[in-house]
Amino acid sequence: MSDDREEIRLEVGDRPINLIQVLKRANCVLSGGEAKNLVAEGLVRVNGEQELRKRRQMAVGDVVELDVEDGPRIILD
């Protein structure tokens, strides 16, 4: 993984949020369908591990990375 990825800090507070919502709120995708496709294709990593669960519950401190050209690193705050 490249160290020059764009870093996005996303405030999630203490409310539940799933992986698809994270990708949409970080403006990494235009729609939920696009986010689901990225996950299904294995192009999303959470905390360094490939994630295939679309509804994975996320927590403060999780790091999401997209394995696409110029894919950002999203850090949940």
ZIGI-V258402 format. One line per field, one symbol per residue. psi: psi as a letter, one per 30 degrees, with the letter a starting at -180 (. if undefined). A space follows every 50 residues. Layout:
psi=???
//
This chain:
psi=kkfgkkkkkjjfbglkkleeeeeefghflfleeeeeeeeefggkkkhfkk kfjegkkllkfkkkkkilkgklkkkk.
//
